[in-house]
Amino acid sequence: MTMFEVQLFAYGQHFHFIFIQAEDMEDAEEQVNILNSIDSDVSFQLTGNTK
């Protein structure tokens, strides 16, 4: 598994970077979509960086 960097935006401003563990980029995108469906005030976006 690979760690994918995700940028977190809250209320229109960059807030933090987090890492999610996923099998591949497609899996990471699915996880980010799930995170985005939780709260409309918070937005998650893959940066493309891995760790």
N, C-alpha and C positions, 0 to 999 in steps of 0.2 A: 504494500500500500504506500501511497505517496501523500505527503502533506501539501495542500494547496492553500495559498494565501488568499484571504478574503478581506476586502475593504468594507468597513461598516460605516454607514452614514446615518446620522440621527438628526431629524428636523432640518434637513438640507445641508448639513455640514459634516465634513469628515470627522469621524469620532475615534476610530481605532482600527487596527488590523488584527485579524484572528487567523488561525490555521484550522482547516478541516482535513480529516483523513478520508481518502477516497481511493478506489481502485484505479480510476482513470479520470480524464477531464469530463467525460460524459456523466459519470457518477457524481463528480464534484458539482457540475451544473445542476443536476437533479436536487442535490442537497441544498444548494443555494436557493433554488426555486421554492423548496419547502420552507426555508428560513424566511424568505420574503413573504410568504403567505400568512405568517404568524401575526404580523403587526404592520399596518400601513405607514406608521410614523418612522419605522426603521427600515433601512434598505441595505442589502448585502450584494456585493459585486466581486466576482473573481478577478484577480489582477493578472493571472497567467503565470505568476511566480510559484515555484515549488521549493520544497525543503526536504 
